[in-house]
Amino acid sequence: MRATRLRCLARRAALAGSALLAGCQFLPSADRTLGPITPYRIEVVQGNVVTKEQAALVRPGMNRAQVRDVLGSPLLADPFHADRWDYVFTIRRQGTPSQLHSVVVLFENDVLKSIDTNGELPAEREFVASIDTSKRPNKIPNLALTDEEKKALPAPVRQPAAEAVPDVAARAYPPLEPAAP
């Protein structure tokens, strides 16, 4: 009797545990029901970014080393497609829309044949602005003083002239090695 009771308890515990684990799949919908209380989502950044400026530097006729110098190492260099390099960049951050950019570089006889993109590549400044989630104001401070501010500055203090430093080159030093006989 006691063994059946233990088995029943074990089954109930297993059932409760599996119900708790099954509830984890519904976690993304919790932000709709809980309102401002949302679970933490990790920022996922994968790949390497290729900007308009970088793509403009790549020209047909460049060799693989030159393309790698400009664009960096490809995310995917498939051994079955040796003449194709794929540059893929994805980013998922809270507060910004997901981004996916891909660039395909094709070679023929180890010389760049073409470069294809999945759309318009972002400029470097546009890309940085799109992933910047800080709430900093974009106002650039004025670094020049007005005439009133210049007049309000205290007068510069003049330092007395420093004592004359003796000329080191004029000193006579003993020879490092004795003279040859």
Contacts in CASP RR format, 6 or more apart in sequence:
PFRMAT RR
TARGET T0000
AUTHOR 0000-0000-0000
METHOD contacts of the structure
MODEL  1
MRATRLRCLARRAALAGSALLAGCQFLPSADRTLGPITPYRIEVVQGNVV
TKEQAALVRPGMNRAQVRDVLGSPLLADPFHADRWDYVFTIRRQGTPSQL
HSVVVLFENDVLKSIDTNGELPAEREFVASIDTSKRPNKIPNLALTDEEK
KALPAPVRQPAAEAVPDVAARAYPPLEPAAP
27 39 0 8 1.000
30 38 0 8 1.000
30 39 0 8 1.000
31 37 0 8 1.000
31 38 0 8 1.000
31 39 0 8 1.000
41 92 0 8 1.000
41 94 0 8 1.000
43 91 0 8 1.000
43 92 0 8 1.000
43 93 0 8 1.000
43 94 0 8 1.000
44 90 0 8 1.000
44 91 0 8 1.000
44 92 0 8 1.000
45 90 0 8 1.000
45 91 0 8 1.000
46 75 0 8 1.000
46 88 0 8 1.000
46 89 0 8 1.000
46 90 0 8 1.000
46 91 0 8 1.000
47 75 0 8 1.000
47 87 0 8 1.000
47 88 0 8 1.000
47 89 0 8 1.000
47 90 0 8 1.000
48 71 0 8 1.000
48 72 0 8 1.000
48 73 0 8 1.000
48 75 0 8 1.000
48 87 0 8 1.000
48 89 0 8 1.000
49 89 0 8 1.000
49 101 0 8 1.000
49 127 0 8 1.000
50 71 0 8 1.000
50 87 0 8 1.000
50 89 0 8 1.000
50 101 0 8 1.000
50 103 0 8 1.000
50 117 0 8 1.000
50 121 0 8 1.000
51 121 0 8 1.000
51 122 0 8 1.000
51 123 0 8 1.000
51 124 0 8 1.000
51 127 0 8 1.000
52 120 0 8 1.000
52 121 0 8 1.000
52 122 0 8 1.000
52 123 0 8 1.000
52 124 0 8 1.000
53 123 0 8 1.000
53 124 0 8 1.000
54 70 0 8 1.000
54 71 0 8 1.000
55 71 0 8 1.000
55 103 0 8 1.000
55 115 0 8 1.000
55 117 0 8 1.000
55 121 0 8 1.000
57 70 0 8 1.000
58 67 0 8 1.000
58 70 0 8 1.000
58 71 0 8 1.000
58 105 0 8 1.000
58 112 0 8 1.000
58 115 0 8 1.000
59 112 0 8 1.000
60 111 0 8 1.000
60 112 0 8 1.000
60 113 0 8 1.000
60 114 0 8 1.000
61 111 0 8 1.000
61 112 0 8 1.000
62 70 0 8 1.000
62 111 0 8 1.000
62 112 0 8 1.000
63 110 0 8 1.000
63 111 0 8 1.000
63 112 0 8 1.000
64 107 0 8 1.000
64 110 0 8 1.000
64 112 0 8 1.000
66 112 0 8 1.000
67 85 0 8 1.000
67 105 0 8 1.000
67 112 0 8 1.000
68 74 0 8 1.000
71 87 0 8 1.000
71 103 0 8 1.000
71 105 0 8 1.000
72 87 0 8 1.000
74 85 0 8 1.000
74 86 0 8 1.000
74 87 0 8 1.000
74 105 0 8 1.000
75 86 0 8 1.000
75 87 0 8 1.000
75 88 0 8 1.000
75 89 0 8 1.000
76 85 0 8 1.000
76 86 0 8 1.000
76 88 0 8 1.000
77 85 0 8 1.000
77 86 0 8 1.000
78 84 0 8 1.000
78 86 0 8 1.000
83 106 0 8 1.000
83 107 0 8 1.000
83 108 0 8 1.000
83 113 0 8 1.000
84 104 0 8 1.000
84 105 0 8 1.000
84 106 0 8 1.000
84 107 0 8 1.000
85 104 0 8 1.000
85 105 0 8 1.000
85 107 0 8 1.000
86 102 0 8 1.000
86 103 0 8 1.000
86 104 0 8 1.000
86 105 0 8 1.000
87 102 0 8 1.000
87 103 0 8 1.000
87 104 0 8 1.000
87 105 0 8 1.000
88 100 0 8 1.000
88 101 0 8 1.000
88 102 0 8 1.000
88 103 0 8 1.000
89 99 0 8 1.000
89 100 0 8 1.000
89 101 0 8 1.000
89 102 0 8 1.000
90 98 0 8 1.000
90 99 0 8 1.000
90 100 0 8 1.000
90 101 0 8 1.000
91 98 0 8 1.000
91 99 0 8 1.000
91 131 0 8 1.000
92 98 0 8 1.000
93 131 0 8 1.000
93 133 0 8 1.000
94 133 0 8 1.000
95 133 0 8 1.000
96 130 0 8 1.000
96 131 0 8 1.000
96 133 0 8 1.000
99 130 0 8 1.000
99 131 0 8 1.000
100 118 0 8 1.000
101 117 0 8 1.000
101 118 0 8 1.000
101 119 0 8 1.000
101 121 0 8 1.000
101 122 0 8 1.000
102 117 0 8 1.000
102 118 0 8 1.000
103 115 0 8 1.000
103 116 0 8 1.000
103 117 0 8 1.000
103 118 0 8 1.000
103 121 0 8 1.000
104 115 0 8 1.000
104 116 0 8 1.000
104 117 0 8 1.000
105 112 0 8 1.000
105 114 0 8 1.000
105 115 0 8 1.000
106 112 0 8 1.000
106 113 0 8 1.000
106 114 0 8 1.000
106 115 0 8 1.000
106 116 0 8 1.000
107 113 0 8 1.000
122 130 0 8 1.000
145 153 0 8 1.000
END
